[in-house]
Amino acid sequence: MGFRPFIYRLAKELELGGWVNNSLQGVLLEAEGRQEQLETFLQRIKQEKPPHASIQSMTAVRLEPLGYSTFEIRPSTGDQKTTLVLPDRAPCPDCLREILDPTDRRYH
């Protein structure tokens, strides 16, 4: 579904620092920026999520800034999945392009 890459691209566009990953609870992220940027970020996540993504719940918590200078996709954590992933979805055109391109890191 490309949810983490979607979050990454949106955060980069809005010039936010932080990270996103998959965890046992679902997608987790920390984002730092100006209040207006963060509000826009949260609104756009809901409005522009990938077509087959489903947000069951979303919670925002204010934390002390850590001074992130970039935004990154971090490795997934945990070994048991508790989030819903729909198995019957066909790969999107972008995914097909990536897995069929020998120069792409997702090749095969």
C-alpha positions as CSV (number, residue, x, y, z in Angstrom):
1,M,0.0,0.0,0.0
2,G,3.0,2.3,0.4
3,F,1.9,4.0,3.6
4,R,5.3,4.6,5.0
5,P,6.7,6.0,1.7
6,F,3.6,8.2,1.6
7,I,4.3,9.5,5.1
8,Y,7.9,10.0,4.2
9,R,7.1,12.0,1.0
10,L,4.6,14.1,2.8
11,A,6.9,14.9,5.7
12,K,9.7,15.8,3.3
13,E,7.4,18.1,1.3
14,L,6.3,19.8,4.5
15,E,10.0,20.0,5.7
16,L,9.4,18.0,8.8
17,G,12.0,16.1,10.7
18,G,11.5,12.7,12.3
19,W,10.8,9.1,11.4
20,V,8.1,6.5,10.5
21,N,8.1,2.7,10.9
22,N,5.8,-0.3,11.2
23,S,5.3,-1.7,14.7
24,L,3.1,-4.2,16.4
25,Q,0.5,-1.5,16.9
26,G,0.6,-0.3,13.3
27,V,2.4,2.6,11.7
28,L,4.3,4.8,14.3
29,L,5.9,8.1,13.6
30,E,7.5,11.1,15.2
31,A,7.4,14.4,13.3
32,E,8.9,17.8,14.3
33,G,8.2,21.1,12.8
34,R,6.2,24.3,13.2
35,Q,2.6,23.9,14.6
36,E,1.1,24.9,11.2
37,Q,3.2,22.3,9.4
38,L,2.2,19.6,11.8
39,E,-1.5,20.4,11.6
40,T,-1.3,20.3,7.8
41,F,0.6,17.0,8.0
42,L,-2.1,15.4,10.1
43,Q,-4.9,16.7,7.9
44,R,-3.2,15.6,4.7
45,I,-2.5,12.1,6.1
46,K,-6.2,11.6,6.4
47,Q,-7.2,13.3,3.1
48,E,-4.4,11.9,0.9
49,K,-3.7,8.4,2.2
50,P,-2.9,5.7,-0.4
51,P,-6.1,4.4,-2.1
52,H,-6.2,1.1,-0.4
53,A,-5.0,2.2,3.0
54,S,-7.4,2.2,5.9
55,I,-6.8,4.3,9.0
56,Q,-8.6,2.6,11.9
57,S,-7.5,5.2,14.5
58,M,-5.0,8.0,14.7
59,T,-3.6,9.5,17.9
60,A,-1.4,12.6,18.1
61,V,0.7,13.3,21.2
62,R,2.8,16.4,21.8
63,L,6.4,15.4,22.8
64,E,9.5,17.5,23.6
65,P,11.4,18.1,20.3
66,L,14.5,16.0,19.8
67,G,16.0,18.1,17.0
68,Y,15.5,15.8,14.1
69,S,17.2,17.4,11.0
70,T,15.8,14.9,8.4
71,F,12.9,12.5,8.1
72,E,13.5,8.8,7.6
73,I,11.8,5.4,7.2
74,R,13.0,3.2,10.0
75,P,13.0,-0.6,10.0
76,S,9.9,-2.4,11.2
77,T,9.9,-3.5,14.8
78,G,8.4,-6.6,16.4
79,D,7.7,-10.0,14.8
80,Q,3.9,-10.4,15.3
81,K,1.6,-8.4,13.1
82,T,-1.6,-7.0,14.6
83,T,-2.5,-4.6,11.8
84,L,-4.9,-5.4,9.0
85,V,-3.3,-6.0,5.6
86,L,-5.7,-6.9,2.9
87,P,-4.2,-9.9,1.0
88,D,-6.5,-9.7,-2.1
89,R,-5.2,-6.4,-3.5
90,A,-3.3,-6.5,-6.8
91,P,0.0,-4.6,-6.9
92,C,-0.3,-1.0,-8.1
93,P,1.5,0.1,-11.2
94,D,4.3,1.7,-9.2
95,C,4.9,-1.5,-7.2
96,L,5.0,-3.5,-10.4
97,R,7.5,-1.1,-12.0
98,E,9.7,-1.4,-8.9
99,I,9.7,-5.2,-8.7
100,L,10.4,-5.5,-12.4
101,D,13.2,-3.0,-12.6
102,P,16.6,-4.6,-12.1
103,T,18.1,-1.3,-10.9
104,D,15.5,-0.9,-8.1
105,R,16.2,-2.2,-4.6
106,R,12.8,-3.9,-4.6
107,Y,13.6,-5.9,-7.7
108,H,12.1,-9.4,-7.5
